[in-house]
Amino acid sequence: MSKKTKVTIGDVLDEMSTPKSRAGASVQRIYEMSQSGLSDKIAALLMEENSANNFKYTPREVKTIVKLYEDCKTKVLVTKAQANVIIKDCKTYGVHKSEVEDKK
């Protein structure tokens, strides 16, 4: 006799999620954990443990995520129109971030 696995709505949503929706959900969860009093160090460790790319995260980056969420409560920080123009210009003129970022 085979075992039947109960499929939840959450499972279905996870299957259909996109990087955009996962990023938004992650940012919101980090913000909510921060607001509940969770240490930024613990949040950073949690993100490291769950990173599919083995990325490392710092408490300072957690603070940036919280700041981003706060700033996006009323409007987006970069509009679709702004992003489209900048992306087009980068492709047209060959501007790459490595050409304009400070060399360390």
C-alpha positions as CSV (number, residue, x, y, z in Angstrom):
1,M,0.0,0.0,0.0
2,S,1.5,3.4,-1.0
3,K,1.5,6.4,1.3
4,K,-0.5,9.3,0.2
5,T,1.1,12.7,0.6
6,K,-1.2,15.5,1.6
7,V,-0.6,18.5,-0.7
8,T,-1.3,21.9,0.9
9,I,-2.0,25.2,-0.8
10,G,1.3,26.4,0.5
11,D,3.0,23.6,-1.4
12,V,1.2,24.5,-4.6
13,L,2.1,28.2,-4.2
14,D,5.8,27.3,-3.6
15,E,5.8,25.4,-6.9
16,M,4.3,28.3,-8.7
17,S,6.5,31.1,-7.1
18,T,8.9,33.2,-9.0
19,P,12.2,34.8,-7.9
20,K,10.3,38.1,-7.6
21,S,7.6,36.6,-5.3
22,R,10.2,34.7,-3.2
23,A,12.3,37.8,-2.8
24,G,9.3,39.9,-1.7
25,A,8.2,37.2,0.8
26,S,11.7,36.9,2.2
27,V,12.1,40.7,2.6
28,Q,8.7,40.8,4.4
29,R,9.6,37.9,6.7
30,I,13.0,39.4,7.6
31,Y,11.3,42.7,8.4
32,E,8.6,41.0,10.5
33,M,11.2,39.0,12.4
34,S,13.3,42.2,13.0
35,Q,10.2,44.0,14.3
36,S,9.5,41.1,16.7
37,G,13.0,41.6,18.2
38,L,15.0,38.9,16.5
39,S,18.7,39.7,16.4
40,D,20.0,40.8,12.9
41,K,22.8,38.3,13.4
42,I,20.3,35.4,13.8
43,A,18.4,36.6,10.7
44,A,21.6,36.7,8.7
45,L,22.5,33.1,9.9
46,L,19.0,31.9,8.9
47,M,19.4,33.4,5.4
48,E,22.9,31.8,5.1
49,E,21.5,28.4,6.1
50,N,18.7,28.7,3.5
51,S,20.8,30.1,0.7
52,A,20.7,28.0,-2.5
53,N,23.9,29.7,-3.6
54,N,25.8,29.4,-0.3
55,F,25.8,33.2,0.0
56,K,27.0,34.7,3.3
57,Y,24.9,37.5,4.9
58,T,25.8,40.0,7.6
59,P,23.7,41.8,10.2
60,R,24.4,45.0,8.3
61,E,22.7,43.5,5.2
62,V,19.7,42.5,7.3
63,K,19.4,46.2,8.4
64,T,19.4,47.1,4.7
65,I,16.6,44.7,4.0
66,V,14.6,46.1,6.8
67,K,15.3,49.6,5.5
68,L,14.2,48.6,2.0
69,Y,10.9,47.2,3.4
70,E,10.3,50.4,5.4
71,D,10.9,52.5,2.3
72,C,8.6,50.4,0.1
73,K,5.6,50.7,2.4
74,T,4.2,53.5,0.4
75,K,5.8,53.3,-3.0
76,V,8.4,51.5,-5.1
77,L,12.0,52.8,-5.0
78,V,12.6,52.2,-8.7
79,T,9.7,52.5,-11.2
80,K,9.3,50.1,-14.1
81,A,9.7,53.0,-16.5
82,Q,13.0,54.0,-14.8
83,A,14.3,50.5,-14.8
84,N,13.4,50.0,-18.5
85,V,15.2,53.2,-19.6
86,I,18.3,52.4,-17.5
87,I,18.5,48.8,-18.7
88,K,18.1,49.9,-22.3
89,D,20.8,52.5,-21.9
90,C,23.2,50.0,-20.3
91,K,22.7,47.6,-23.2
92,T,22.9,50.4,-25.8
93,Y,26.0,52.1,-24.5
94,G,27.7,49.2,-22.9
95,V,27.7,50.7,-19.4
96,H,28.5,48.0,-16.9
97,K,28.5,48.2,-13.1
98,S,32.2,47.2,-13.0
99,E,33.0,50.4,-14.9
100,V,31.4,52.7,-12.4
101,E,31.7,51.1,-9.1
102,D,34.6,51.9,-6.8
103,K,37.5,49.5,-7.2
104,K,38.5,47.9,-4.0
